Amino acid sequence: MDALELLLSRESALKLEAPGPSAAELRTMFDAAVRAPDHGRLRPWHFVVVGTEQRGLFGQVMADSLLRREPSASEAILEKERAKALRAPVIVVVAARLRRGHKIPEIEQIASAAAAAQTIVLAAPAMGYGAVWKTGAPAYDPEVKVALGLAADDEIIGFIYIGTNVGGSSSFPRPQAGDFVTNWRGDGSGGI
């Protein structure tokens, strides 16, 4: 697939099923991801793969997180939370392992990890898979981070669900880039 075509056609998958990427294909995605811009060469990115067999365990981690936030959550709500881990055959958790107090600001470290996440989201369709990037409350729960082998103060950038796209794409119209661009004129107006 042509790189520019990929960039202009990228969409989040609506429904993902098996097969998902193989270990070798995931390695290729990670090889691409670590090419993300990285001010100071801090390499803040970290990737945790939740494979097909571990999704049920991860679903329970997510349900436990919900129960900590909402102790009165019904079993039906908890089951719905567990099922989120079954959205795709593979989940890649992208995290930023921040070097706090470093001369490179934390926002730049987070931006680097987000660029790595976006690279995975682009690599997936380039390799014939669909992907969708999710976050939600579990991404900010220190106990979820620890359950994934991260430090409680690491930042989860997103849960990237990857598999075979069987649900098409969203019918929402794409924004027009021109609506978000101004040309600076140097006079403080910021106008076009």
C-alpha positions as CSV (number, residue, x, y, z in Angstrom):
1,M,0.0,0.0,0.0
2,D,1.3,3.5,-0.9
3,A,2.2,5.4,2.3
4,L,0.3,8.5,1.4
5,E,-2.8,6.5,0.4
6,L,-2.6,4.7,3.8
7,L,-2.4,8.1,5.6
8,L,-5.3,9.5,3.7
9,S,-7.5,6.4,4.1
10,R,-6.8,5.4,7.7
11,E,-10.0,4.6,9.7
12,S,-10.7,2.9,13.0
13,A,-12.1,-0.6,12.4
14,L,-15.6,-1.1,13.7
15,K,-15.4,-4.9,14.3
16,L,-12.3,-7.1,14.5
17,E,-12.1,-10.9,14.4
18,A,-9.4,-13.6,14.1
19,P,-7.0,-14.0,12.6
20,G,-4.8,-11.3,14.2
21,P,-1.2,-10.6,13.5
22,S,1.4,-13.3,14.1
23,A,4.3,-12.7,16.5
24,A,6.5,-11.9,13.5
25,E,4.0,-9.4,12.2
26,L,3.8,-7.8,15.6
27,R,7.6,-7.5,15.7
28,T,7.4,-5.7,12.4
29,M,4.8,-3.3,13.8
30,F,7.1,-2.7,16.8
31,D,10.1,-2.2,14.6
32,A,8.1,0.5,12.9
33,A,6.8,2.0,16.1
34,V,10.3,2.6,17.6
35,R,11.1,4.8,14.7
36,A,8.7,7.4,16.2
37,P,10.2,10.9,16.9
38,D,12.0,10.8,20.2
39,H,13.5,14.0,21.5
40,G,16.6,13.2,23.6
41,R,16.5,9.5,22.6
42,L,14.8,8.6,25.8
43,R,12.9,5.8,24.2
44,P,9.9,6.2,26.5
45,W,7.7,3.7,24.7
46,H,6.8,0.3,26.1
47,F,4.4,-2.2,24.5
48,V,2.5,-5.0,26.3
49,V,0.9,-7.6,24.1
50,V,-2.3,-9.2,25.3
51,G,-2.6,-12.3,23.2
52,T,-5.7,-14.3,22.4
53,E,-5.3,-16.6,25.3
54,Q,-4.8,-13.8,27.8
55,R,-7.8,-11.7,26.8
56,G,-10.1,-13.3,29.5
57,L,-7.6,-12.5,32.2
58,F,-7.3,-8.9,30.9
59,G,-11.1,-8.6,30.8
60,Q,-11.1,-9.5,34.5
61,V,-8.5,-6.8,35.2
62,M,-10.8,-4.3,33.5
63,A,-13.8,-5.5,35.4
64,D,-11.9,-5.2,38.7
65,S,-11.0,-1.7,37.8
66,L,-14.6,-0.8,37.1
67,L,-15.6,-2.4,40.4
68,R,-13.1,-0.2,42.3
69,R,-14.6,2.9,40.6
70,E,-18.2,1.7,41.0
71,P,-18.6,-0.7,43.9
72,S,-22.3,-1.2,43.2
73,A,-21.8,-2.2,39.5
74,S,-24.1,-5.0,38.5
75,E,-22.8,-8.3,37.2
76,A,-24.2,-7.5,33.8
77,I,-22.2,-4.2,33.7
78,L,-19.1,-6.1,34.9
79,E,-19.6,-8.7,32.2
80,K,-19.9,-6.0,29.6
81,E,-16.6,-4.6,30.8
82,R,-14.9,-8.1,30.7
83,A,-16.1,-8.5,27.1
84,K,-14.2,-5.4,26.0
85,A,-11.1,-7.5,26.0
86,L,-12.6,-9.8,23.4
87,R,-13.0,-7.0,20.8
88,A,-10.0,-8.3,18.8
89,P,-7.7,-11.3,18.8
90,V,-4.7,-9.1,19.9
91,I,-4.4,-6.1,22.1
92,V,-1.3,-4.0,22.2
93,V,-1.1,-1.7,25.3
94,V,1.1,1.3,24.5
95,A,2.6,3.0,27.5
96,A,5.0,5.8,28.2
97,R,7.7,5.1,30.8
98,L,8.4,8.7,31.7
99,R,11.6,10.0,33.0
100,R,10.1,12.5,35.4
101,G,12.2,15.6,36.1
102,H,14.3,15.1,33.0
103,K,15.2,18.1,30.8
104,I,13.0,16.6,28.1
105,P,9.5,17.6,29.2
106,E,7.0,14.8,30.0
107,I,4.7,16.0,27.3
108,E,7.4,15.3,24.7
109,Q,7.9,11.8,26.1
110,I,4.1,11.2,26.0
111,A,4.0,12.6,22.4
112,S,6.7,10.2,21.4
113,A,4.8,7.2,22.8
114,A,1.6,8.5,21.1
115,A,3.5,8.7,17.8
116,A,4.6,5.1,18.3
117,A,1.0,4.1,19.0
118,Q,-0.1,5.9,15.8
119,T,2.6,4.0,13.9
120,I,1.1,0.7,15.0
121,V,-2.3,1.9,14.1
122,L,-1.0,2.7,10.6
123,A,1.2,-0.5,10.3
124,A,-1.8,-2.7,11.0
125,P,-3.8,-1.9,7.8
126,A,-0.5,-1.7,5.8
127,M,-0.1,-5.4,6.7
128,G,-3.8,-6.3,6.0
129,Y,-5.3,-5.9,9.5
130,G,-7.7,-3.5,11.1
131,A,-7.0,-1.6,14.2
132,V,-8.7,0.7,16.7
133,W,-7.2,2.8,19.5
134,K,-9.1,2.9,22.7
135,T,-8.5,4.3,26.2
136,G,-11.1,4.7,28.9
137,A,-10.9,4.7,32.7
138,P,-8.7,1.5,33.0
139,A,-5.9,3.3,31.2
140,Y,-5.6,5.7,34.1
141,D,-6.0,3.1,36.9
142,P,-2.6,2.4,38.7
143,E,-3.7,-1.1,39.5
144,V,-4.4,-1.9,35.9
145,K,-0.9,-0.6,35.0
146,V,0.7,-2.8,37.6
147,A,-1.4,-5.9,36.5
148,L,0.1,-5.3,33.0
149,G,3.7,-5.2,34.3
150,L,4.0,-1.4,34.2
151,A,4.8,1.0,37.0
152,A,1.8,2.7,38.6
153,D,3.1,6.0,37.4
154,D,3.7,5.0,33.8
155,E,1.2,6.5,31.4
156,I,-1.0,4.2,29.3
157,I,-1.3,5.9,25.9
158,G,-3.9,3.5,24.6
159,F,-5.2,0.0,24.1
160,I,-4.7,-0.9,20.4
161,Y,-7.1,-3.6,19.3
162,I,-5.8,-5.5,16.2
163,G,-7.4,-8.2,14.0
164,T,-9.1,-8.8,10.7
165,N,-11.4,-6.0,9.9
166,V,-14.9,-7.5,9.3
167,G,-17.0,-4.5,10.3
168,G,-16.1,-1.9,7.7
169,S,-15.5,1.6,8.8
170,S,-17.5,4.5,10.3
171,S,-20.0,6.4,8.2
172,F,-19.1,9.6,9.9
173,P,-17.8,12.2,7.4
174,R,-14.1,13.0,7.7
175,P,-13.2,16.6,8.7
176,Q,-11.9,18.9,6.1
177,A,-8.2,19.7,6.9
178,G,-8.7,23.3,5.9
179,D,-11.0,23.9,8.9
180,F,-8.1,23.3,11.2
181,V,-5.3,25.3,9.5
182,T,-4.3,28.9,9.6
183,N,-1.3,30.6,8.0
184,W,0.5,32.8,10.5
185,R,1.2,36.2,9.0
186,G,3.5,37.5,11.7
187,D,1.2,40.3,12.8
188,G,-0.5,38.5,15.7
189,S,-3.7,37.9,13.8
190,G,-3.2,34.2,13.0
191,G,-5.6,34.7,10.1
192,I,-5.4,33.3,6.7
